[in-house]
Amino acid sequence: MRYEIRHRPSYALLEVELEPGEAIRAEAGAMTYMSPSIEVKTVMREASFIQTLGLKVLGGQSFFVNEYAAKNGRGLIGLVSAPLGDIAHIEVRPGAGYIIQKAAYVASGLDVDLDVKWQGFERGLFGQGLFMLRATGSGVLFINTFGALEKKTLSPGEELVVDNFHLAAFSETCDYTVTKFGGLKSTLLGGEGLVVRIRGPGEVYIQTKNPAEFAEWLWSLLAYTRSTSR
């Protein structure tokens, strides 16, 4: 499967070239364009589990994925995700999977399993409406980050503390603990704040922009615009 990530880093677009018989799975709504030779099938992830859990618990996020397959010759497909930012390619291997933010997921090979029964998804382990997926199996995985992407490689026993809203993905070989973040930031922002303490070995992918802070800034800008227009 050949691919190219274009318009990096702010407005990244993933273009995948599928040979006859090849297929890729992508988040619902990620498709920007595709060749007419590609056929699409929409699949609900873990229907029984999702119906039991309820949509409102997860903020109305999509529980569907689309499978795109080249049936009648070679085809191209362009994929994007909602936030402004970069797209990263990660290789998933047996015993070397990743924990990723659900909102960061763009696409993956059909042999990559996205586990929604993992505790990080069921319980919203990372707090404040952030739910994580566990990607295992074998194949390509593409994630979208809000802002630019910073990759850190941790040696065995090496630790890194990451704000939960800036955490895009990390290797499942890492140990982690979610804790409250005290001190100056909590005092200034008036909130509890959560961080993830990650211990290697493994990789950590960090997005440089915080979507929650961006939403708050946008809301304050709209409120100011409304007040001055009266």
C-alpha positions in Angstrom: 0.0 0.0 0.0 1.6 3.3 -1.1 0.7 6.6 0.6 1.7 10.2 0.7 1.0 12.8 3.5 0.6 16.1 1.8 0.2 19.8 2.8 2.1 19.2 6.1 2.2 20.3 8.9 -0.9 22.5 9.2 -3.4 21.1 6.7 -2.2 17.5 6.3 -4.0 15.2 3.9 -3.4 11.5 3.5 -3.5 10.1 0.0 -3.5 6.3 -0.3 -3.0 4.4 -3.5 -4.8 1.0 -3.4 -3.9 -1.8 -5.8 -6.8 -4.2 -6.9 -7.8 -6.2 -3.8 -6.3 -3.8 -1.3 -8.4 -2.1 1.3 -8.1 0.5 4.1 -10.4 1.3 7.0 -11.0 5.0 7.9 -13.0 7.1 10.4 -16.5 8.0 9.2 -16.4 11.4 7.4 -12.6 11.3 6.7 -13.0 10.7 3.0 -12.2 13.8 0.9 -12.1 12.3 -2.6 -11.6 8.9 -4.2 -11.4 7.1 -7.5 -14.6 5.6 -8.9 -12.9 2.2 -8.8 -13.1 2.1 -5.0 -16.1 0.6 -3.3 -17.0 1.6 0.3 -18.7 -0.3 3.0 -19.8 1.2 6.4 -19.4 -0.9 9.5 -20.5 -0.2 13.1 -17.8 -0.9 15.6 -18.9 -3.4 18.3 -22.6 -2.7 17.9 -23.8 -4.5 21.1 -21.2 -2.8 23.3 -22.0 0.7 21.8 -25.7 0.3 22.2 -25.3 -0.6 25.9 -22.9 2.2 26.6 -24.9 4.9 24.9 -23.9 7.7 22.6 -24.2 10.6 25.0 -21.6 9.2 27.4 -19.0 9.6 24.7 -20.0 13.1 23.5 -21.7 11.9 20.3 -18.5 10.8 18.6 -18.8 8.5 15.6 -19.0 4.8 16.1 -18.8 3.9 12.5 -15.9 3.2 10.2 -15.8 3.0 6.4 -13.9 0.3 4.6 -12.6 1.4 1.2 -11.5 -1.4 -1.3 -10.1 -1.2 -4.8 -12.4 -3.6 -6.8 -12.2 -2.5 -10.4 -8.5 -1.5 -10.8 -6.1 0.7 -9.0 -7.6 3.7 -7.1 -6.7 6.7 -5.0 -8.4 8.0 -1.9 -7.8 11.2 0.1 -8.4 11.2 3.8 -8.4 14.0 6.4 -9.5 14.5 10.0 -11.3 17.5 11.5 -8.6 19.3 13.5 -6.0 21.5 11.8 -2.7 19.8 12.1 -0.4 17.0 10.9 -0.9 13.3 10.1 1.5 10.7 11.3 2.2 7.2 10.1 2.7 4.5 12.8 3.5 0.8 12.1 1.6 -1.6 14.4 3.2 -5.0 15.0 2.3 -8.0 17.1 3.3 -7.1 20.7 4.0 -3.5 19.7 0.6 -1.8 19.6 -0.4 1.7 20.5 -2.9 3.6 22.7 -4.3 6.5 20.7 -6.9 9.3 21.3 -10.1 8.3 19.6 -10.3 11.8 18.1 -6.8 11.3 16.6 -7.7 8.2 14.6 -7.8 8.7 10.8 -7.3 5.3 9.1 -5.6 1.9 9.4 -5.1 -1.4 7.6 -7.7 -4.1 7.9 -5.4 -6.2 10.1 -5.2 -3.5 12.8 -7.7 -4.1 15.5 -9.2 -1.0 17.3 -10.3 -2.2 20.7 -13.2 -0.2 22.1 -13.7 -2.6 25.1 -10.3 -1.5 26.5 -10.7 0.3 29.8 -9.4 3.6 28.5 -12.4 3.7 26.1 -15.0 2.3 28.5 -14.2 4.6 31.4 -12.8 7.6 29.7 -9.7 6.9 31.7 -7.9 10.1 30.6 -10.8 12.3 31.8 -12.6 15.4 30.5 -14.3 13.5 27.7 -11.1 12.0 26.2 -11.4 8.4 25.3 -8.6 6.2 24.1 -8.4 3.3 21.7 -6.0 0.4 21.8 -4.6 -0.5 18.4 -3.1 -3.9 18.1 -2.4 -6.5 15.3 -0.3 -5.8 12.3 -0.3 -3.0 9.7 -0.4 0.7 9.1 -2.0 3.2 11.4 -2.6 6.9 10.7 -3.3 9.5 13.3 -4.2 13.2 13.1 -2.8 15.7 15.6 -4.1 19.1 16.5 -1.1 21.4 15.6 2.3 20.0 14.9 3.5 16.6 16.1 6.3 16.0 18.6 7.6 12.4 18.9 9.5 11.4 22.0 11.3 8.0 22.4 11.6 6.8 26.0 14.3 4.4 27.1 13.4 1.7 29.7 12.5 3.4 32.9 12.6 6.9 31.4 9.6 9.1 32.3 7.7 11.9 30.7 4.7 13.9 32.1 2.2 15.0 29.4 -0.9 17.1 29.7 -3.8 14.8 28.8 -5.1 17.1 26.0 -1.7 17.2 24.4 -1.3 13.4 24.4 -2.0 11.9 20.9 -0.6 8.3 21.2 1.9 6.2 23.0 3.3 2.6 22.8 1.4 0.0 24.7 4.8 -1.2 26.0 4.8 2.0 28.2 3.5 2.1 31.7 1.3 5.1 32.6 -0.5 6.7 35.4 -3.2 9.4 35.2 -3.0 12.0 38.0 -4.2 15.5 38.9 -1.8 18.3 38.1 -1.4 20.8 41.0 0.5 24.0 41.4 0.5 27.1 39.3 -1.5 25.9 36.3 -4.4 24.7 38.5 -4.4 28.0 40.4 -4.4 30.1 37.3 -7.0 28.1 35.3 -9.2 27.3 38.3 -9.6 23.7 37.2 -8.2 20.3 38.4 -6.1 19.5 35.4 -5.0 16.0 34.5 -1.6 14.7 33.3 -0.4 11.3 32.2 2.9 10.1 33.6 4.4 7.8 31.0 7.3 5.4 31.7 9.3 3.8 28.8 10.3 1.9 26.9 8.3 3.2 24.0 7.2 6.1 21.8 5.1 9.1 22.8 3.3 11.3 20.2 2.4 14.8 21.5 0.3 17.4 19.7 1.5 20.9 20.2 -2.0 22.5 20.4 -4.6 21.9 23.1 -8.1 21.5 21.5 -9.9 22.4 24.8 -8.0 25.7 25.1 -8.7 26.4 21.4 -12.4 25.8 21.9 -12.3 28.1 25.0 -10.5 30.8 23.0 -12.9 30.5 20.1 -15.9 30.8 22.5 -14.5 33.9 24.2 -13.9 35.5 20.8 -17.5 34.8 19.7 -18.8 36.2 23.0 -16.7 39.3 22.5 -17.9 39.7 18.9 -21.5 39.4 20.0 -21.1 42.0 22.8 -19.5 44.6 20.6 -22.0 44.2 17.8 -25.0 45.1 20.0 
